[in-house]
Amino acid sequence: MPIGNVTRGTTGYNRLRRVDRWIAALPVLRRTDDPLVADVGYGARPTTTLELRDRLARVRPDVEVTGIEIEPARVALANAGTRDGVTFRLGGFETPTPGGRRPVVIRAFNVLRQYDESAVVDSWRIMQDRLQPGGALVEGTCNEVGRVASWVTLDEHAPHTFTVSLRVADLELPSIVAERLPKALIHRNVPGERVHAFLLDLDRAWAVAAPLGTYGPRQRWIATVHGMRDRGWPVLHGVTRWRLGELSVPWSAVAPA
C-alpha cells in the first residue's frame, strides 16, 4: 500500500525551477550509470514532473523521471499525457519505480509541509532507503510562484545541507523564507534554535549590505552571503551559486537543537 496521505496537490508552471536547477548541478546525477529520478508527490497536475525531466535532460540527456502520486485520479490524468523519458506511478514515500530500480535523486517538494513535524524523520528514512548509493533526496518547500524556497539535501544516510533560494530583485527581508522552511525547521524558528539565529543574522547581513544595492540586488545578495561567512556561518559553495540567490550551509548549522 502507498505510504502517505493525500495532500492538496497545489502546483503551477515553473514553480520548482530553483530546486530543479540545484538538482541539475548534483554531481551524482552526472556520474551515475542509471539516471533515474523520482518526483514524489507531484500534485494535481504533472506539470512540475515534466519540467523536471526537461531541465535535467539538458545536462543528462538519458535521464528518466518517474512521477509518483498517492491519488489514483492524478496518476490517471498524468498518464494520459505522458511522453518519452517520463512515467507516472501510484505510490507514496516508498517510491515505487519501474522494475524496482533505485533512483539517483528523489525530489519531494511541498509534500511534508502538509504533515506533522513528527512524520518527517520516518518519511525521510523511507525515501533514503530507496536511493542509489551516494544518491540524493531533496526535500523542501516554496511559495506559490517559486520565488521563495528552501530545502534539505540528504544522502542515503543523513541530511547534509540546508539551502535558501530567493528571488532577490524585489526582496525586502531574506527572513521571508521563514514561511517556507522545510517541515523539519518551520516550527523551530524560535529563540534558542539554530535556524532562528541563522535568519536573524541573514536579515542583519542584508541590511548591512544595503549600500551595495546601488550596483544591483545580486551584488547586494553576494555581499550578504559574505557577511554571513564573516559572522561565522559555514557558508558553502561560491559566487556561481550565490548569484542565483542561493545560500547553503551544512545541515548541522541549522538542525533542531
N, C-alpha and C positions, 0 to 999 in steps of 0.2 A: 504494500500500500504506500502511496506517496506520503512523505513525511513533511508536514507543514500545514498551514491554514490558507484558505482563500483570502487574498487581500484585495484592496480596492482596484488595483490594476491600472492606476493612472499612468499614462505615458505621453509621449509627444515627440515630434520630429526634432532631431538634433539635440535632444535633451542631455544625452550622455556623452557628448563629444569630448569633454575634458577627461573623463576616465578612460574613454577609448584611446585617446592619444597616449595616455600613460601605459595602457596595456600594449599598444603597438611598439613601445620602446623597451619592453621587458626582454632582456637577453635570452631568457629561457624559450620564448616564443620563436626566436630566430634560430636557435640551435637544436630544437627537438626534432626527432625523427618522425613524430606523429603529431602534427599541428592541429589537434582537435581542441576547440574552445567551447565551453558550456556557458550559456546565459540563463541563470536560474531566476525565475520569476519575472519574465519579460513584460507581463501585463496584458491588458485587454486587447492590444493590437501588437503585431510582430515588428513594428517599425524599428525599434532600437536594436533588435537582433539582426535585422537585415543591414542596418547601418554599421553595426559592429563588423560584420563579415566584409563589407566593402572597404572599411578603413584598414582592417588587418591585412586584407589582400594586397594592399599597396606595399607592404613590407614582407609579406609571406604569401605569395600568390596561391599556394596549395592549401591554405588554411581552410578548415571546415568548422562551421559553427552550428551547435545544436541548441535551440531554444527550448526551455523547459518551463512548463506551467502546470499548476495543480488543478486548474479549472478546465474540464474537458471541452466545453464550448469554445474556449480561447484557443485550444490546440487545434480543434477542427477548423476554425476560422483561419488560423495561420497556415495550416497545411493546404488550404485552398489556393494559396498564393505563393507557395514555396518556389525556390529556384536552385540552380546548381550551387553546391557548397554550403547549403543551409538545410537543416532538418528541424522538425519540431516534435517533441515528445511529451507525454503526460508524466508528471512527476513533481518532486519537491527537492528538499535538501539532499536526498540520497543520490541525486544527479544521474539519472539513467541516460545512457548514451548508446549509440549504435554499436552492437557487438560487445557491449560492456567495456569498451575502451576507456582508458583513464584520460581525462582532459589535461592539457598542459596548463590551461588557465580556466578558472571559473570566475565569472563576473556575477555578483549578487547585489544588485543596486536597488535601493528604495524598497527592499523587502523586509529586512529585520527591523526597520524603522517602525513597522506596524505590529511588532511583537513586544512582549515584556522583556525587560533587560535580562531577566533570569534565563531566558531561552538562548541568549547569544552564544555562550561558550559551547553548548552542546550542538547548536546549529553549525558553528564554525567547524567543530570536530568532524561532524558527519561529512561536510564538504571537503575538508582537508584529507580525509581518508580516501577520497576518490581521486586525488591528484596524482599525476605522474611524479616520480622522484624529482625534486627540485622545482616542481610546478608552483603556481601562484593562485591564491584565492584573493580576489579584490572585492571587498565588501564595504559599502558606504551609502551615502545618500546625497541628493542635490535638490535644488529648488525646481519649480515647475518649468523654468526656461533654461536651466543648466548653467546659470551664471555664478552660482554659489554651490560648491561641492566639497566634500571631504570623504576620505576613505582610508581603510586599513588594508595593507598588503601582507598576506601570510604565506608561508610555505606549508608543507605537509606537517610540520612540527609545531610552529608557533607564529604569532604575529611579529612582524619585523619593522614596518614603517607606518607612520601616520602622515597623511598628506592633506593639505588645504589647497584648493584651487579656486581662484576668484577672477571674475572679470573686473579689472582694476580701473577701467576707463571712467566709470561713474561710481567708484567705491567711496563711501563715506567713512565707514569703520570696518576693518577686517573682521572684527568680532561678530559681524552679521552671520558668520559661519556657525555660530553657536546654535542657531536654529536648525542647522543641517549637519550636525555632528553624527557620526555613526552611533548606533544604539548603545554600544558599549561605553560611550562617553557622554551622551547628550544629557544624562541626569547627573553627571559629575562636574558640571560647570558651577561649582560652589567653592567658597573659600576652604583651603586645605587640600584641594585636589590639584594635581599637576596640570591638567588641561585648563583649569581656571587661571592659574598663573601664566600659562602659555598665552592665553587670549588677552589677558591684561597687558603683558609685555608686547604683544603684537600690536595692539592699539597704540601703546606708547611709542613704539618704534615708527609706526605710520605717522603719528603726529610730529615726531622729531624730523622725519624726512619730508615734511610738507614743503620746504623751500625747493626741493628737487622737482616738485610738480611743475615748475617753470619749464622743465625740459620734457615733460610728458608724464603721464601716470605710470608708464612702465619703468622709467628711471626712478621714480619715487618708490615703487614696489621693490626694485632691486636694492635700493638703499635701505628699505625697511628690513629686508632679509639680512643684509649685512649688520643692521642694528640688532637683530635677534641673535646673531652669532656673537656680537660684542657683549651681549647680555648673558652669555654663557650657554645659550641653547645649542645643542649639537646638530646644527643645520647640515643637511645632506645635499649632494649634487653641486651644481654650479649655475652660472648665469644662463646657460642654454635652457634649463628647466625653469629658473626663476622668471625669465622673460615671458613665460606662459601664464604668469600669475600663480605659480605653484610655490609651495614651501613644504618640505618634508623633513621630518625628524624621526629618529628611532622610536619605535613604539614605547620603549621603556621610559622615554622622556615625558610621556603624557598618560601612560597607563593608569588605571584607577589605583589609588593608594591602598 
